[in-house]
């Protein structure tokens, strides 16, 4: 006939809810194993993203052809030489990849540090790591988009094949974004947990 209602106060909010449902509706803190698994997975993704970005930045296989390959720094035929004169978009690509590298490095370091402490003063290390990952992904995307667009616009360079270094640069972009998203889903530790 009538449901018994209890007057409950949750989080400063007062309201009516059916008797006995406070246990069902109350959020249960996640298990520490789930937190640890998410942290380990996001750390591995962060380090993998950074490794891919570093390999893309340093390798000389951005553009390839038979007996020829070219990177952001060197051109190689029978032997490798410094790129004597590079277009401006090479410099823009390098600059954004370096910015992405620094942001990715900061993200990885703060993510590893978050295993030992959750905050550095008032700043959450997980939040710093997430912002660093998103920033690294954005910088990598800009660098790769600039290189892709400008290379396709040049008739002589568009005859060349894009190499594996170029592919690694593009692969780092979604991995950084995935890392940042995963870090945001790491539950905040309750008091007494690291």
C-alpha positions as CSV (number, residue, x, y, z in Angstrom):
1,X,0.0,0.0,0.0
2,X,2.4,2.7,1.0
3,X,6.2,2.7,0.5
4,X,8.0,3.9,3.6
5,X,10.2,6.9,2.7
6,X,13.2,8.0,4.7
7,X,14.4,11.6,4.8
8,X,18.1,11.2,3.9
9,X,20.9,13.7,3.6
10,X,23.6,12.9,1.0
11,X,26.3,15.3,0.1
12,X,24.5,18.3,1.6
13,X,21.4,17.5,-0.4
14,X,18.2,16.7,1.3
15,X,15.5,14.6,-0.4
16,X,13.1,11.8,-0.1
17,X,14.0,8.3,-1.2
18,X,12.5,4.8,-0.6
19,X,13.6,3.1,2.5
20,X,16.6,0.7,2.1
21,X,17.8,2.2,-1.2
22,X,20.6,4.3,0.3
23,X,23.0,1.3,0.0
24,X,22.0,0.7,-3.7
25,X,22.3,4.3,-4.8
26,X,25.4,5.2,-2.9
27,X,28.5,5.0,-5.1
28,X,30.9,2.3,-4.1
29,X,34.6,3.2,-4.1
30,X,36.5,1.3,-6.8
31,X,38.7,-1.5,-5.8
32,X,42.4,-0.6,-5.4
33,X,43.3,-3.2,-8.0
34,X,41.2,-1.4,-10.6
35,X,43.0,1.8,-9.8
36,X,46.4,0.2,-10.0
37,X,45.5,-1.5,-13.3
38,X,44.4,1.7,-14.9
39,X,47.5,3.5,-13.7
40,X,49.8,0.8,-15.0
41,X,48.0,0.7,-18.4
42,X,48.1,4.5,-18.7
43,X,51.8,4.6,-17.8
44,X,52.6,2.0,-20.5
45,X,50.5,3.9,-23.0
46,X,52.2,7.1,-22.1
47,X,55.7,5.7,-22.4
48,X,54.7,3.9,-25.7
49,X,53.4,7.2,-27.1
50,X,56.5,9.0,-26.2
51,X,58.7,6.3,-27.7
52,X,56.8,6.4,-31.0
53,X,57.1,10.2,-31.1
54,X,60.9,10.1,-30.4
55,X,61.4,7.4,-33.1
56,X,59.4,9.5,-35.6
57,X,61.4,12.6,-34.7
58,X,64.8,11.0,-35.0
59,X,64.4,8.5,-37.9
60,X,65.1,9.4,-41.5
61,X,62.3,7.6,-43.3
62,X,59.6,10.3,-43.6
63,X,59.8,10.2,-47.4
64,X,61.1,7.3,-49.4
65,X,61.8,6.3,-52.9
66,X,64.0,3.6,-54.5
67,X,67.5,4.2,-53.2
68,X,66.5,7.4,-51.4
69,X,65.0,8.3,-48.0
70,X,64.6,11.6,-46.3
71,X,63.8,12.6,-42.7
72,X,63.3,15.9,-40.9
73,X,67.1,16.2,-40.4
74,X,68.9,14.2,-43.1
75,X,68.6,13.1,-46.7
76,X,70.1,9.7,-47.5
77,X,71.1,8.2,-50.9
78,X,74.3,6.2,-50.7
79,X,75.3,8.1,-47.6
80,X,73.3,10.5,-45.3
81,X,73.9,14.2,-45.3
82,X,72.3,17.0,-43.4
83,X,69.3,18.6,-45.1
84,X,71.0,21.8,-46.5
85,X,68.0,23.9,-47.1
86,X,64.7,22.8,-45.7
87,X,61.3,24.3,-46.3
88,X,59.6,26.2,-43.5
89,X,57.1,23.5,-42.9
90,X,59.9,21.1,-41.9
91,X,60.8,23.6,-39.2
92,X,57.2,23.9,-38.1
93,X,56.9,20.1,-38.0
94,X,60.1,19.8,-36.0
95,X,58.9,22.5,-33.6
96,X,55.5,21.0,-32.9
97,X,57.1,17.5,-32.5
98,X,59.5,18.9,-29.9
99,X,56.7,20.6,-28.1
100,X,54.8,17.3,-28.1
101,X,57.9,15.5,-26.9
102,X,58.3,17.8,-23.9
103,X,54.6,17.6,-23.0
104,X,54.7,13.8,-23.4
105,X,57.8,13.6,-21.2
106,X,56.1,15.8,-18.5
107,X,53.1,13.5,-18.8
108,X,55.1,10.4,-18.3
109,X,57.1,11.7,-15.4
110,X,54.1,13.0,-13.5
111,X,52.2,9.7,-14.2
112,X,55.1,7.7,-12.8
113,X,55.3,10.1,-9.8
114,X,51.6,9.6,-9.2
115,X,52.3,6.0,-8.1
116,X,54.1,7.5,-5.0
117,X,52.0,10.5,-4.2
118,X,48.7,11.9,-5.6
119,X,49.4,15.6,-5.3
120,X,52.4,17.9,-5.5
121,X,51.2,20.7,-3.2
122,X,47.7,21.6,-4.4
123,X,48.2,20.2,-7.9
124,X,46.9,16.7,-8.8
125,X,49.7,14.8,-10.6
126,X,47.0,12.8,-12.5
127,X,45.5,16.1,-13.9
128,X,49.0,17.4,-14.9
129,X,49.6,14.1,-16.6
130,X,46.3,14.2,-18.5
131,X,46.8,17.8,-19.6
132,X,50.4,16.8,-20.8
133,X,49.1,13.9,-22.7
134,X,46.3,15.9,-24.4
135,X,48.8,18.7,-25.2
136,X,51.3,16.2,-26.6
137,X,48.6,14.6,-28.8
138,X,47.5,18.0,-30.1
139,X,51.1,19.1,-30.9
140,X,51.7,15.8,-32.7
141,X,48.5,16.2,-34.7
142,X,49.4,19.7,-35.8
143,X,53.0,18.6,-36.8
144,X,51.7,15.7,-38.8
145,X,48.9,17.6,-40.4
146,X,51.3,20.4,-41.5
147,X,53.8,17.9,-42.9
148,X,51.0,15.9,-44.7
149,X,49.4,19.0,-46.2
150,X,52.6,20.6,-47.4
151,X,54.1,17.4,-48.8
152,X,51.0,16.7,-50.8
153,X,51.0,20.3,-52.1
154,X,54.5,20.0,-53.6
155,X,54.6,18.2,-56.9
156,X,58.2,16.8,-56.5
157,X,57.6,15.6,-53.0
158,X,54.2,14.2,-53.7
159,X,55.9,11.7,-56.0
160,X,57.6,10.1,-53.0
161,X,56.1,7.5,-50.7
162,X,55.5,8.4,-47.0
163,X,57.8,6.2,-44.9
164,X,57.5,4.4,-41.6
165,X,58.8,7.3,-39.5
166,X,55.8,9.3,-40.8
167,X,53.5,6.5,-39.7
168,X,55.0,6.4,-36.2
169,X,54.4,10.1,-35.9
170,X,50.7,9.7,-36.7
171,X,50.4,6.6,-34.4
172,X,51.7,8.7,-31.4
173,X,48.8,11.2,-31.8
174,X,45.8,8.9,-30.9
175,X,47.9,7.0,-28.3
176,X,48.5,10.3,-26.5
177,X,44.8,11.1,-26.6
178,X,43.9,7.7,-25.4
179,X,46.4,8.0,-22.6
180,X,45.0,11.3,-21.5
181,X,41.4,9.9,-21.5
182,X,42.5,6.9,-19.6
183,X,44.2,9.1,-16.9
184,X,41.0,11.0,-16.5
185,X,39.2,7.8,-15.7
186,X,41.6,6.8,-12.9
187,X,39.5,7.1,-9.8
188,X,40.7,9.5,-7.2
189,X,42.2,7.7,-4.2
190,X,40.2,7.8,-1.0
191,X,41.9,8.7,2.3
192,X,44.3,6.1,3.3
193,X,45.1,5.0,-0.3
194,X,48.1,6.2,-2.3
